[in-house]
Amino acid sequence: MKSVVIYDSLYGNTAQVAGAIAGVLGTRGEVSLLKAGEATLDHLTGVELLVVGSTTQKFMPTAGLAKFLNTIPKNGLKGINVAAFDTRFTQAEINKSPPMPFFVRLFGFAAGRIAKSLRAKGGELVALPEGFFVRGMEGPLLEGELERAAGWAGKLFA
């Protein structure tokens, strides 16, 4: 199976999660791990599974990842299984700022938006969008999140 993991990371946390996911996918076949700014449409040729992730910034993926997603033509992911992930605050952290829970309910996180974009481009979603938790704005990842990312990646083959 040929897989590609494309991500954008501001503080290195999302890159770590992407690496953990790619590590698991690599046990099942060829895998490429690419930062969004390095990824091109040519990297999608012959891909069976595309996993895309981003830091959540203002409830959305980073501008760099959004730019890459916008280069994919309509139906450009037809026949490709897709999955989306992000890094985000925990619910406890969100609850510390009174207006934040309202905005999260209204706008969600990056993974949901990424998944919606991948499906709009013809991709077949194989897992619900997933979020991995960081402590504070710059991280680090919470303990156990890399293991949780590896477990999630293993389910993408089911």
Backbone as CSV, one residue per row, in Angstrom:
resi,resn,N_x,N_y,N_z,CA_x,CA_y,CA_z,C_x,C_y,C_z
1,MET,0.846,-1.179,0.000,0.000,0.000,0.000,0.890,1.239,0.000
2,LYS,0.550,2.189,-0.844,1.283,3.454,-0.883,0.478,4.503,-0.120
3,SER,1.122,5.099,0.876,0.479,6.116,1.717,1.301,7.391,1.712
4,VAL,0.607,8.506,1.936,1.261,9.799,2.088,0.661,10.482,3.309
5,VAL,1.532,11.039,4.150,1.109,11.849,5.287,1.602,13.260,5.010
6,ILE,0.675,14.195,4.909,1.000,15.599,4.665,0.536,16.384,5.885
7,TYR,1.405,17.245,6.393,1.096,17.964,7.629,1.692,19.371,7.585
8,ASP,1.194,20.211,8.492,1.836,21.489,8.755,1.907,21.643,10.267
9,SER,3.039,22.127,10.741,3.304,22.199,12.177,4.002,23.509,12.498
10,LEU,3.516,24.202,13.485,4.124,25.470,13.873,5.149,25.324,14.988
11,TYR,4.910,24.404,15.919,5.783,24.267,17.081,6.410,22.876,17.186
12,GLY,6.194,22.036,16.171,6.781,20.707,16.151,5.887,19.599,16.675
13,ASN,4.794,19.932,17.327,3.905,18.912,17.887,3.183,18.121,16.802
14,THR,2.647,18.811,15.822,1.941,18.141,14.730,2.917,17.309,13.908
15,ALA,4.147,17.786,13.763,5.174,17.013,13.055,5.446,15.699,13.783
16,GLN,5.473,15.735,15.104,5.687,14.507,15.875,4.545,13.517,15.671
17,VAL,3.315,14.029,15.691,2.150,13.169,15.480,2.192,12.582,14.068
18,ALA,2.484,13.411,13.088,2.575,12.938,11.703,3.637,11.850,11.575
19,GLY,4.758,12.019,12.255,5.818,11.021,12.233,5.378,9.698,12.840
20,ALA,4.635,9.761,13.937,4.125,8.544,14.573,3.154,7.822,13.641
21,ILE,2.308,8.579,12.972,1.351,8.003,12.029,2.099,7.366,10.859
22,ALA,3.054,8.101,10.299,3.839,7.574,9.177,4.601,6.310,9.579
23,GLY,5.075,6.260,10.810,5.781,5.074,11.284,4.924,3.829,11.214
24,VAL,3.671,3.951,11.598,2.745,2.815,11.540,2.409,2.486,10.086
25,LEU,2.128,3.499,9.282,1.784,3.258,7.878,2.943,2.597,7.144
26,GLY,4.156,2.922,7.531,5.337,2.340,6.907,5.472,0.845,7.141
27,THR,4.803,0.321,8.166,4.833,-1.128,8.407,3.931,-1.875,7.436
28,ARG,3.104,-1.138,6.713,2.150,-1.745,5.774,2.491,-1.472,4.316
29,GLY,3.578,-0.765,4.071,3.950,-0.464,2.688,4.744,0.822,2.611
30,GLU,4.803,1.363,1.428,5.553,2.596,1.169,4.810,3.787,1.757
31,VAL,5.549,4.671,2.419,4.939,5.874,2.985,5.860,7.068,2.764
32,SER,5.253,8.199,2.447,5.976,9.469,2.341,5.437,10.398,3.410
33,LEU,6.338,11.094,4.083,5.984,12.066,5.111,6.434,13.427,4.610
34,LEU,5.472,14.326,4.370,5.776,15.610,3.741,5.161,16.779,4.492
35,LYS,5.945,17.817,4.668,5.413,19.075,5.185,4.588,19.712,4.056
36,ALA,3.519,20.387,4.407,2.594,20.939,3.404,3.308,21.765,2.336
37,GLY,4.300,22.549,2.717,5.018,23.389,1.759,5.861,22.611,0.767
38,GLU,6.143,21.347,1.067,6.932,20.491,0.180,6.060,19.624,-0.715
39,ALA,4.799,19.441,-0.347,3.900,18.531,-1.054,3.406,19.136,-2.362
40,THR,3.357,18.288,-3.390,2.800,18.683,-4.682,1.773,17.641,-5.103
41,LEU,1.019,17.945,-6.124,0.035,16.994,-6.626,0.703,15.718,-7.126
42,ASP,1.933,15.806,-7.600,2.662,14.616,-8.056,2.833,13.599,-6.929
43,HIS,2.910,14.055,-5.694,3.051,13.142,-4.559,1.807,12.281,-4.348
44,LEU,0.696,12.657,-4.953,-0.549,11.906,-4.787,-0.726,10.814,-5.838
45,THR,0.136,10.768,-6.820,0.036,9.766,-7.880,0.207,8.362,-7.308
46,GLY,-0.776,7.514,-7.545,-0.718,6.126,-7.104,-0.957,5.909,-5.625
47,VAL,-1.357,6.940,-4.911,-1.580,6.840,-3.472,-2.905,6.136,-3.192
48,GLU,-2.868,5.231,-2.201,-4.087,4.551,-1.771,-4.656,5.167,-0.499
49,LEU,-3.757,5.761,0.323,-4.193,6.379,1.578,-3.476,7.707,1.758
50,LEU,-4.249,8.760,1.963,-3.723,10.102,2.216,-4.181,10.537,3.602
51,VAL,-3.222,10.861,4.453,-3.518,11.344,5.802,-3.003,12.776,5.883
52,VAL,-3.868,13.688,6.322,-3.522,15.109,6.335,-3.781,15.676,7.731
53,GLY,-2.804,16.445,8.234,-2.958,17.012,9.565,-2.363,18.398,9.700
54,SER,-2.837,19.123,10.703,-2.406,20.499,10.920,-2.559,20.894,12.383
55,THR,-1.773,21.848,12.762,-2.001,22.577,13.998,-3.345,23.294,13.848
56,THR,-4.141,23.368,14.903,-5.366,24.157,14.861,-5.003,25.601,15.183
57,GLN,-5.296,26.500,14.264,-5.042,27.928,14.443,-6.330,28.680,14.121
58,LYS,-6.876,29.362,15.109,-8.131,30.099,14.923,-9.217,29.177,14.370
59,PHE,-9.280,27.936,14.922,-10.292,26.930,14.589,-10.096,26.320,13.200
60,MET,-8.998,26.615,12.532,-8.764,26.153,11.162,-7.372,25.548,11.031
61,PRO,-7.141,24.860,9.900,-5.770,24.433,9.624,-4.909,25.648,9.287
62,THR,-3.607,25.461,9.297,-2.698,26.552,8.965,-2.906,27.010,7.530
63,ALA,-2.473,28.217,7.243,-2.587,28.754,5.876,-1.804,27.899,4.893
64,GLY,-0.646,27.397,5.308,0.162,26.558,4.427,-0.547,25.285,4.025
65,LEU,-1.230,24.648,4.967,-1.957,23.424,4.630,-3.174,23.742,3.783
66,ALA,-3.880,24.809,4.121,-5.052,25.214,3.329,-4.644,25.497,1.885
67,LYS,-3.492,26.108,1.703,-2.996,26.400,0.351,-2.785,25.111,-0.432
68,PHE,-2.167,24.105,0.207,-1.982,22.824,-0.480,-3.326,22.197,-0.829
69,LEU,-4.250,22.155,0.127,-5.554,21.545,-0.133,-6.271,22.228,-1.285
70,ASN,-6.102,23.531,-1.398,-6.748,24.280,-2.486,-6.163,23.959,-3.857
71,THR,-4.959,23.383,-3.905,-4.375,23.015,-5.210,-4.958,21.713,-5.753
72,ILE,-5.602,20.937,-4.893,-6.167,19.661,-5.340,-7.449,19.934,-6.118
73,PRO,-7.526,19.473,-7.364,-8.732,19.733,-8.155,-9.932,18.927,-7.658
74,LYS,-11.114,19.372,-8.049,-12.340,18.645,-7.740,-12.177,17.222,-8.277
75,ASN,-12.546,16.246,-7.472,-12.391,14.824,-7.784,-10.938,14.393,-7.920
76,GLY,-10.002,15.221,-7.494,-8.594,14.876,-7.550,-8.207,13.769,-6.581
77,LEU,-9.090,13.468,-5.624,-8.821,12.400,-4.663,-9.747,11.203,-4.867
78,LYS,-10.426,11.180,-6.004,-11.348,10.075,-6.293,-10.589,8.750,-6.244
79,GLY,-11.136,7.804,-5.494,-10.519,6.495,-5.360,-9.431,6.413,-4.303
80,ILE,-9.206,7.502,-3.568,-8.172,7.532,-2.528,-8.840,7.563,-1.159
81,ASN,-8.410,6.679,-0.270,-8.872,6.719,1.115,-8.168,7.876,1.812
82,VAL,-8.900,8.597,2.648,-8.345,9.779,3.312,-8.687,9.785,4.797
83,ALA,-7.846,10.483,5.564,-8.083,10.681,6.992,-7.469,12.017,7.387
84,ALA,-8.006,12.619,8.452,-7.557,13.947,8.882,-7.329,13.975,10.388
85,PHE,-6.321,14.743,10.799,-6.031,14.921,12.214,-5.557,16.343,12.469
86,ASP,-5.555,16.720,13.739,-5.000,18.015,14.135,-4.397,17.903,15.524
87,THR,-3.728,18.965,15.936,-3.317,19.120,17.323,-4.117,20.288,17.876
88,ARG,-4.488,20.157,19.156,-5.409,21.125,19.760,-5.289,21.122,21.276
89,PHE,-5.963,22.096,21.886,-6.064,22.164,23.344,-7.021,21.087,23.842
90,THR,-6.865,20.708,25.098,-7.827,19.814,25.740,-9.104,20.595,26.048
91,GLN,-10.172,19.873,26.309,-11.424,20.529,26.678,-11.255,21.309,27.976
92,ALA,-10.472,20.794,28.913,-10.236,21.503,30.185,-9.567,22.845,29.925
93,GLU,-8.613,22.884,29.020,-7.926,24.133,28.675,-8.902,25.111,27.994
94,ILE,-9.723,24.588,27.121,-10.720,25.407,26.422,-11.693,26.024,27.427
95,ASN,-12.093,25.227,28.417,-13.069,25.693,29.412,-12.539,26.794,30.314
96,LYS,-11.221,27.005,30.343,-10.634,28.054,31.181,-10.953,29.457,30.663
97,SER,-11.307,29.582,29.411,-11.616,30.873,28.812,-13.093,30.881,28.434
98,PRO,-13.927,31.583,29.207,-15.378,31.499,29.050,-15.946,31.587,27.626
99,PRO,-15.474,32.447,26.741,-16.110,32.428,25.427,-15.621,31.284,24.525
100,MET,-14.478,30.681,24.873,-13.874,29.681,24.001,-14.763,28.455,23.729
101,PRO,-15.423,27.858,24.734,-16.275,26.697,24.428,-17.355,27.015,23.396
102,PHE,-17.913,28.218,23.469,-18.924,28.619,22.484,-18.338,28.637,21.079
103,PHE,-17.165,29.226,20.928,-16.544,29.316,19.611,-16.120,27.950,19.078
104,VAL,-15.673,27.082,19.974,-15.306,25.726,19.549,-16.536,24.982,19.043
105,ARG,-17.653,25.114,19.755,-18.898,24.477,19.281,-19.315,25.049,17.933
106,LEU,-19.116,26.327,17.746,-19.520,26.993,16.512,-18.603,26.657,15.334
107,PHE,-17.292,26.690,15.562,-16.334,26.554,14.456,-15.583,25.226,14.419
108,GLY,-15.482,24.523,15.533,-14.785,23.245,15.560,-13.278,23.387,15.538
109,PHE,-12.626,22.353,15.020,-11.172,22.287,14.977,-10.703,22.056,13.549
110,ALA,-9.403,22.104,13.344,-8.821,21.955,12.011,-9.160,20.615,11.366
111,ALA,-9.135,19.523,12.118,-9.339,18.193,11.531,-10.677,18.064,10.812
112,GLY,-11.723,18.627,11.388,-13.032,18.574,10.741,-13.039,19.312,9.418
113,ARG,-12.399,20.457,9.384,-12.330,21.235,8.144,-11.476,20.528,7.098
114,ILE,-10.384,19.911,7.542,-9.528,19.164,6.619,-10.317,18.003,6.020
115,ALA,-11.007,17.252,6.867,-11.794,16.108,6.393,-12.845,16.554,5.380
116,LYS,-13.504,17.646,5.668,-14.528,18.159,4.748,-13.907,18.503,3.397
117,SER,-12.743,19.117,3.406,-12.050,19.463,2.166,-11.639,18.212,1.395
118,LEU,-11.101,17.221,2.105,-10.673,15.983,1.445,-11.861,15.267,0.809
119,ARG,-12.979,15.231,1.492,-14.189,14.603,0.934,-14.709,15.390,-0.258
120,ALA,-14.647,16.717,-0.182,-15.110,17.553,-1.294,-14.259,17.338,-2.550
121,LYS,-13.026,16.887,-2.355,-12.123,16.622,-3.483,-12.257,15.184,-3.975
122,GLY,-13.217,14.431,-3.424,-13.491,13.070,-3.882,-12.922,11.971,-3.018
123,GLY,-12.216,12.307,-1.947,-11.629,11.296,-1.068,-12.675,10.531,-0.287
124,GLU,-12.354,9.286,0.051,-13.228,8.418,0.840,-12.713,8.391,2.275
125,LEU,-13.447,9.027,3.183,-13.031,9.131,4.579,-13.074,7.749,5.239
126,VAL,-11.929,7.297,5.777,-11.846,5.966,6.388,-11.856,6.011,7.919
127,ALA,-11.811,7.195,8.494,-11.862,7.358,9.950,-12.392,8.749,10.255
128,LEU,-13.021,8.872,11.402,-13.462,10.199,11.828,-12.235,11.074,12.079
129,PRO,-12.354,12.381,11.837,-11.236,13.279,12.131,-10.831,13.147,13.597
130,GLU,-9.521,13.205,13.847,-9.014,12.996,15.203,-8.178,14.175,15.654
131,GLY,-8.263,14.491,16.946,-7.454,15.545,17.543,-6.499,14.970,18.569
132,PHE,-5.282,15.480,18.582,-4.264,15.072,19.544,-3.914,16.295,20.381
133,PHE,-3.743,16.092,21.668,-3.728,17.193,22.615,-2.345,17.714,22.977
134,VAL,-2.276,19.043,23.055,-1.061,19.742,23.466,-1.343,20.531,24.745
135,ARG,-0.280,20.785,25.481,-0.373,21.607,26.690,0.042,23.018,26.291
136,GLY,-0.852,23.957,26.403,-0.538,25.339,26.065,-0.434,25.572,24.573
137,MET,-0.145,26.798,24.217,-0.102,27.197,22.809,0.982,26.461,22.030
138,GLU,2.156,26.304,22.632,3.285,25.735,21.909,3.565,24.280,22.269
139,GLY,2.755,23.703,23.127,2.985,22.323,23.529,3.787,22.266,24.798
140,PRO,4.238,21.111,25.122,4.418,19.897,24.335,3.127,19.088,24.227
141,LEU,3.208,17.997,23.480,2.105,17.051,23.430,1.895,16.472,24.824
142,LEU,0.657,16.176,25.150,0.389,15.509,26.417,0.959,14.095,26.375
143,GLU,1.298,13.591,27.521,1.840,12.237,27.617,0.856,11.232,27.020
144,GLY,1.367,10.320,26.214,0.546,9.270,25.612,-0.045,9.619,24.257
145,GLU,0.099,10.862,23.828,-0.522,11.256,22.558,0.154,10.612,21.341
146,LEU,1.457,10.430,21.385,2.122,9.771,20.248,1.676,8.312,20.143
147,GLU,1.494,7.659,21.270,0.998,6.287,21.255,-0.449,6.246,20.757
148,ARG,-1.220,7.219,21.161,-2.610,7.291,20.686,-2.657,7.530,19.185
149,ALA,-1.724,8.365,18.667,-1.649,8.615,17.226,-1.293,7.334,16.478
150,ALA,-0.361,6.566,17.015,0.016,5.295,16.387,-1.178,4.335,16.383
151,GLY,-1.925,4.291,17.463,-3.109,3.438,17.522,-4.159,3.854,16.511
152,TRP,-4.352,5.156,16.380,-5.319,5.676,15.401,-4.872,5.305,13.991
153,ALA,-3.595,5.439,13.717,-3.071,5.104,12.388,-3.303,3.648,12.061
154,GLY,-3.154,2.768,13.050,-3.388,1.347,12.822,-4.813,1.043,12.420
155,LYS,-5.757,1.848,12.866,-7.170,1.658,12.530,-7.500,2.109,11.114
156,LEU,-6.616,2.832,10.475,-6.880,3.320,9.116,-6.873,2.184,8.099
157,PHE,-6.380,1.033,8.484,-6.324,-0.120,7.596,-7.550,-1.024,7.715
158,ALA,-8.361,-0.834,8.736,-9.489,-1.720,9.013,-10.523,-1.724,7.900
